[in-house]
Amino acid sequence: MKARVPILFACGILLMIGSLMIVHAPIGEAVATIFQGSLGNLKKISGTIKEMTPLLILGSAVYLALKAGLFNIGAEGQYLVGACFACQTMVMVPGPVGVGLGCLVGIVTGALWALPAGLIKAFRNGHEVITTIMLNAVAANMTKALVAGPFKGKGQLVPSTAVLPVNSQLTPLFTFRDLEIPQSFVIGIVVVVGLAYWLNKTVAGYELKASGANPTAAQFAGIKTKQVTVKAMLMSGGLAGLAGALQVAQFEHRFYDGFATGYGFDALGVSLLVGSNPLFLLASSFFFGLLNKGGTALSLIGVNKGITMVVLAVVIVMFAAVRYGRKQVNHG
């Protein structure tokens, strides 16, 4: 087992190098371009933070579900539903009160969208991967119908809500020259720290982790595992819905057909890289944000941005293999 991990790492590195060679990308130049495009100046760092922000909260949502033994592949749908209903709320109720109410609506709608998957898993043992994937498709089509119909803003030529009033748009919390620190970024950090505290310092967090680690043993210990499963999905969906609401208020300022850009799916990779310490969500989401932002600059040297997905996939596989190897050693 010890020999397999270095071999896997070597194969992973060779795969990344080979992928760059296939697309005729100079390896050194491609790596430099990614870092230059994401961290080259204050404006680009702001762009990386913008990419990182939704992943912080969505990563927390998926990580919470993972600790309960659940694969919430539906974060994308919960993010969409939360963003859609939160945006319409903020359009109808302008100002700071509307933003707060919109975030609450985003949390509630995201949680409700995850509820069926939680109930089916808890009481019918239906696999949450299947149910959440199907709910993703329903969410995408439902929100598309809403912004093409009842939620469509007056005068909009494409399926889209009205643009948020200026007093409903979150401004940067801190600005220094071209560097901007969004309010939603700080909220994301608070969510990560709060999640870490809740999981490690509260009875409810312990019960959730125990249910995820060994449901049978947890049940014998008196933990109501079915209720924990439902609660975990509700909390996970609520966080995903909050991420959508904040994305609208901070960056997009409207909801439109095509709003989702894959953040919900990236969040699964973010959470898988974290390991046992939820505070590592900060580093993991930064890594994904860096590649998302820096990958855009690759087009300047004729390399498709999709090559960054190869890098992410290889990193996740290698990290998962290391974690699996450690578990095998511990059990052995």
C-alpha positions in Angstrom: 0.0 0.0 0.0 2.9 2.4 0.8 4.4 1.9 -2.6 1.1 2.5 -4.4 0.6 6.1 -3.2 3.9 7.4 -4.7 3.1 5.5 -7.9 -0.3 7.1 -8.0 1.2 10.6 -7.5 3.7 10.0 -10.2 0.9 8.8 -12.6 -1.2 11.8 -11.7 1.6 14.3 -12.4 2.4 12.5 -15.7 -1.3 12.7 -16.6 -1.4 16.5 -16.0 1.8 17.0 -18.0 0.5 14.8 -20.8 -2.8 16.7 -20.9 -0.9 20.0 -21.3 1.3 18.4 -24.0 -1.7 17.1 -25.9 -3.2 20.6 -26.2 0.3 21.9 -27.1 0.6 24.1 -24.0 4.1 25.0 -22.8 4.0 23.6 -19.3 5.9 26.4 -17.5 4.1 29.1 -19.4 0.7 27.5 -18.6 1.4 27.3 -14.8 2.8 30.9 -14.8 -0.3 32.0 -16.7 -2.7 30.5 -14.1 -0.9 32.2 -11.2 -0.6 35.4 -13.1 -4.2 35.4 -14.1 -5.4 34.7 -10.5 -2.8 36.5 -8.3 -1.0 38.8 -10.7 -2.3 42.1 -9.2 -4.9 43.3 -6.8 -7.7 43.3 -9.3 -7.0 39.7 -10.2 -6.8 38.7 -6.5 -10.3 40.3 -6.1 -11.5 38.1 -9.0 -10.1 35.0 -7.3 -11.9 36.0 -4.0 -15.1 36.4 -6.1 -14.7 32.8 -7.4 -13.8 31.5 -4.0 -16.8 33.1 -2.1 -19.7 30.9 -3.2 -17.5 27.8 -2.9 -16.8 28.6 0.7 -20.5 28.3 1.6 -21.4 25.6 -0.9 -18.4 23.6 0.2 -19.6 23.9 3.8 -23.0 22.7 2.7 -21.6 19.6 1.0 -19.1 19.0 3.8 -21.8 19.0 6.4 -23.8 16.4 4.5 -20.6 14.3 4.0 -20.0 14.2 7.7 -23.5 12.8 8.1 -22.6 10.1 5.6 -24.6 11.8 2.8 -23.5 12.8 -0.7 -25.5 15.9 -1.4 -25.0 16.2 -5.2 -28.0 18.5 -5.2 -26.2 21.6 -3.9 -26.4 23.0 -7.4 -30.2 22.8 -7.5 -30.5 24.1 -3.9 -28.3 27.0 -4.8 -30.4 27.8 -7.9 -33.7 27.6 -6.0 -32.4 29.7 -3.1 -31.0 32.3 -5.5 -34.2 32.5 -7.6 -36.6 33.0 -4.7 -34.2 35.2 -2.8 -33.7 37.5 -5.8 -37.5 37.9 -6.3 -37.9 38.7 -2.6 -35.2 41.4 -2.8 -36.8 42.9 -5.8 -40.1 43.1 -4.1 -38.7 44.3 -0.8 -35.9 46.8 -1.5 -33.3 47.9 1.0 -31.3 46.2 3.7 -34.5 44.6 5.2 -35.1 43.0 1.8 -31.6 41.6 1.6 -31.9 40.0 5.1 -35.4 38.7 4.2 -34.0 37.4 0.8 -31.2 35.5 2.6 -33.7 34.0 4.9 -35.9 33.0 2.0 -32.8 31.5 0.3 -32.1 29.4 3.3 -35.7 28.2 3.7 -36.2 27.3 0.0 -32.8 25.6 -0.3 -33.6 23.6 2.8 -37.0 22.6 1.5 -35.6 21.6 -1.8 -33.2 19.2 0.0 -35.9 17.9 2.3 -37.4 15.2 -0.1 -34.0 13.6 -0.5 -33.5 13.6 3.2 -36.9 12.0 3.9 -36.4 9.4 1.2 -33.0 8.5 2.5 -34.1 8.3 6.1 -37.4 6.4 5.8 -37.1 4.5 2.5 -33.3 4.2 2.2 -33.4 5.7 -1.3 -29.9 6.8 -2.3 -29.5 10.6 -2.0 -27.2 10.8 -5.0 -30.1 9.7 -7.3 -32.7 11.9 -5.7 -30.6 15.0 -5.5 -29.4 14.7 -9.1 -33.1 14.4 -10.2 -34.0 17.4 -8.1 -31.1 19.4 -9.8 -32.9 18.9 -13.1 -36.2 19.9 -11.7 -34.7 23.0 -10.1 -33.0 24.1 -13.3 -36.2 23.8 -15.4 -38.5 25.3 -12.7 -36.3 28.4 -12.2 -36.0 28.8 -15.9 -39.8 28.7 -16.2 -40.2 31.2 -13.3 -37.8 33.8 -14.8 -39.5 33.4 -18.2 -42.9 33.9 -16.7 -44.1 35.3 -13.3 -40.6 36.4 -12.1 -39.6 38.0 -15.4 -38.6 41.7 -14.9 -40.4 44.4 -16.8 -38.6 45.2 -20.0 -36.3 42.3 -19.9 -35.7 40.8 -23.3 -34.3 37.5 -21.9 -35.6 35.3 -19.1 -34.4 37.3 -16.1 -35.7 39.0 -13.0 -35.5 42.7 -12.6 -32.2 44.1 -11.5 -32.0 44.6 -7.8 -32.5 48.2 -6.5 -29.2 49.8 -5.7 -29.9 49.8 -2.0 -30.4 46.0 -2.2 -27.0 45.4 -3.7 -24.2 44.4 -1.3 -21.2 46.6 -1.6 -17.6 45.5 -0.8 -16.9 45.5 2.9 -13.3 46.7 2.4 -11.6 48.3 -0.6 -8.0 49.1 -1.1 -7.1 50.3 -4.6 -8.3 47.5 -6.9 -8.6 45.0 -4.0 -12.2 44.3 -2.9 -13.3 42.2 0.0 -17.0 41.3 -0.5 -19.4 41.1 2.5 -20.4 37.6 1.3 -16.8 36.5 1.5 -16.7 37.4 5.2 -20.0 35.7 5.8 -18.6 32.6 4.1 -15.6 32.6 6.6 -18.1 33.0 9.5 -20.1 30.0 8.1 -16.9 27.9 8.0 -15.8 28.8 11.5 -19.3 28.3 12.8 -19.6 24.9 11.2 -16.3 23.8 12.6 -17.4 24.9 16.1 -20.8 23.2 15.8 -19.4 19.9 14.6 -16.7 19.7 17.2 -18.1 21.4 20.2 -21.8 20.6 20.3 -23.8 17.5 21.1 -25.8 17.9 17.9 -22.6 18.1 15.9 -21.2 15.0 17.6 -24.4 13.0 16.9 -24.2 14.0 13.2 -20.6 12.8 12.9 -21.4 9.6 14.8 -24.3 8.9 12.5 -22.2 9.4 9.5 -19.3 7.3 10.8 -21.4 4.3 11.9 -25.2 4.6 11.7 -25.7 1.2 13.4 -23.5 1.9 16.4 -25.0 5.4 16.7 -28.5 4.0 16.8 -27.5 1.6 19.5 -26.0 4.5 21.4 -29.4 6.2 21.4 -28.9 8.6 18.6 -32.0 9.1 16.4 -30.2 8.5 13.1 -33.2 9.1 10.9 -33.9 12.5 12.4 -30.2 13.3 12.1 -30.2 12.4 8.4 -33.2 14.6 7.7 -31.7 17.5 9.7 -28.3 17.2 7.9 -30.0 17.4 4.5 -32.1 20.4 5.7 -29.0 22.2 7.0 -27.0 21.4 3.9 -29.7 22.6 1.6 -30.2 25.8 3.7 -26.5 26.7 3.4 -26.6 26.1 -0.4 -29.6 28.3 -0.6 -27.8 31.0 1.4 -24.9 30.8 -1.1 -27.3 31.5 -3.9 -29.0 34.4 -2.1 -25.6 36.1 -1.4 -24.4 35.5 -4.9 -27.4 37.5 -6.2 -27.0 40.3 -3.6 -23.2 40.6 -3.9 -22.3 39.9 -7.5 -25.1 39.1 -10.0 -27.8 41.5 -8.8 -30.4 39.6 -10.8 -31.4 36.0 -11.5 -31.5 34.7 -15.1 -31.7 31.6 -17.2 -28.2 30.1 -17.0 -27.4 31.5 -13.5 -25.7 28.3 -12.4 -22.1 28.0 -13.5 -21.2 24.7 -11.8 -20.4 26.0 -8.3 -22.6 23.4 -6.7 -20.7 20.6 -8.4 -17.3 22.2 -7.7 -18.4 22.3 -4.0 -18.2 18.5 -3.9 -14.6 18.6 -4.9 -13.9 21.4 -2.4 -15.4 19.3 0.4 -13.6 16.1 -0.6 -10.2 17.9 -0.3 -10.9 19.1 3.2 -10.3 15.9 5.3 -11.3 15.9 8.9 -10.9 19.6 9.7 -13.6 21.9 8.3 -11.4 24.9 8.6 -9.5 23.5 5.6 -12.5 24.6 3.5 -10.8 28.0 3.4 -7.7 26.5 1.7 -9.7 24.1 -0.5 -12.1 26.8 -1.8 -9.1 29.1 -2.4 -7.4 26.4 -4.5 -10.6 26.0 -6.6 -11.1 29.7 -6.9 -7.5 30.2 -8.0 -7.9 27.6 -10.8 -11.3 28.9 -11.9 -9.9 32.5 -12.2 -6.5 31.6 -13.5 -7.9 29.1 -16.0 -9.6 32.0 -17.8 -6.3 33.5 -18.6 -5.2 30.3 -20.3 -7.2 31.3 -23.4 -4.7 34.1 -24.0 -2.0 31.5 -24.8 -4.4 29.3 -26.8 -5.2 26.7 -24.1 -8.8 25.8 -23.3 -9.9 26.6 -19.7 -11.2 23.1 -19.4 -7.6 21.8 -18.8 -8.0 23.1 -15.2 -10.7 20.5 -14.7 -8.2 17.8 -15.5 -5.9 19.2 -12.8 -8.7 19.4 -10.3 -9.9 15.8 -11.1 -6.4 14.4 -10.7 -5.8 16.2 -7.4 -9.1 15.0 -6.0 -8.3 11.4 -7.0 -4.8 11.5 -5.5 -6.1 13.0 -2.3 -8.9 10.5 -2.1 -6.4 7.6 -2.6 -4.2 8.9 0.2 -7.2 9.1 2.6 -8.3 5.6 1.6 -4.8 4.3 2.1 -4.7 5.8 5.6 -8.0 4.2 6.5 -6.7 0.8 5.3 -3.6 1.1 7.4 -5.7 2.1 10.5 -8.1 -0.8 10.0 -5.3 -3.1 9.4 
